[in-house]
Amino acid sequence: MCWLAATVTAALAAAPGLAAHRGPEPPSLALTDRSARLLGVRQGDVIEVARTAAGPWRAFRVAEVYRPAEYPTEISRTRVDLRLHLADLEALDGAGDNVDSVVVRVRAGTRPTDVAARLNTLPLGFRAYTSDEVAAQGSSTFEVIARFHRAISVVTLLASSVFLLTIMTLRGEEMRRHVGVMRLVGISRRSVAASLLLIAAGVALAGSLAGVGLGYALSAAINLYYRRLFDTPLVFSVITWPVLAETVGLSVLIGLAAGAATAWRLLRRPAREQLGR
Amino acid sequence: MTAELPPAHAPGAVIEARDVTKDYRMPGGVVRALRGVSLDVERGRCLAILGPSGCGKSTLLHVLGGVDVPTTGAVTALGRRTAEMSDAALTRLRLRHIGFVFQRFFLLPMLTAEENVLLPMIEAGVPPGERRARARALLARVGLSARLRHHPGQLSGGEMQRVAIARALANRPQVLLADEPTGELDEATGREVGMLLREVSTEGLAVVVVTHNPEIAALADRQVRMKDGVIT
């Protein structure tokens, strides 16, 4: 079955009571599941649709309630989406043959950019865009949000670095005497520094793994909440492997830097001073 | 790995101090902790250094053990002047030839008794099987066979000091330097530790014990007294 999409904002009357419609069978239409919920109708109900609130009203039977492909830009919209047969749409609109956009599917192996470029050389009075261009136009908001996310992640990394340095400083103070003992019993600076680096990297790795676990839990909670809120299967939060690798790698690097700073600070002092002598 | 150090140039003396002074630069000016100290530490003998707090006993011990170098004068440890040795060489000297025992034990709390004893041997490159056997033998010798897996927090003061002595003996040093080893122990336990140090010296080690305790000092073969940085 082929449906044409129409957005009817001004005039739509949900009339479940018309389910027992008398007379000739009304034409059929399809509704998105969200629109059906908004109108309070189900498959088989009859609703009335008009181009404007002044009418004329036409009865349609809801032949199908479907779940459309979701787009992030549309999840918060509360409009009602209908799909009508072309003849019914033209009759409702009263404007006759009037198309404002056409989707062209290209054959496999054909470059959409070439097709769009070729179409744009034809004097047809419209402009062709590739789906990537359309997506880019529609995702500018998300690019801004992504930049915010990047800024937040930089601030978070900076804060966690400071936190890690603080932990290492505190641990370093706690280890000052231990380092002094190790130096007195003949453990070389290199071995002590290596052990401090190992501890710092271990703390950073453990912290980042705990952070990854927390991130997964928060991500799941965010997805659960917003999917329910917007009634959508869209995924709102994703932790990708590159993000994981970047996070853990950066944490370990920061840990090593903190360990190196602590080792340098502790090992430049004589052993007897570290023992408080 | 380092080459073995040559034997002491004077028979019996493993460490010699000659006219040693040690100055510390403090905010209030220079403090002279040692003023022309001369002393021989001899193999197979136990030397006790007595004196009031602040008289320079611990400083002397650190200078003898290569933790510090003298400001003037000379300390010769196992045939080499410590002032001419690099920090790395002094570290190797301490690792292989000098054992330290401290008043507050200074065991690493995250390690078990056995691991504390193993630590210097790991650094010295003793093979795993040998170092484990040696650690167990040393802990058995100080009466702690049943405490191998215990952490310092699970041990009494006397037990911790015995672990510290086992650690100090791990690399079969020629000298054992003990800084107030009984200072944190009760009288009976302190005597036991003193006897243990005495026993170690009879096996050929040079033992130096800094102490306030005349009873512990009485266990030594020789006693020297210090006051204001000078041996009296």
Interface residues (C-beta under 8 A of the other chain):
Chain A: R177 H178 G180 V181 M182 R183 L184 V185 G186 I187 S188 R189 S191 P270 A271 R272 L275 R277
Chain B: S58 H62 G65 V67 D68 D87 A88 T91 R92 L93 R94 L95 R96 I98 G99 F100 F102 F106 L107 L108 L119 P120 E123 A124 R167 A168 N171
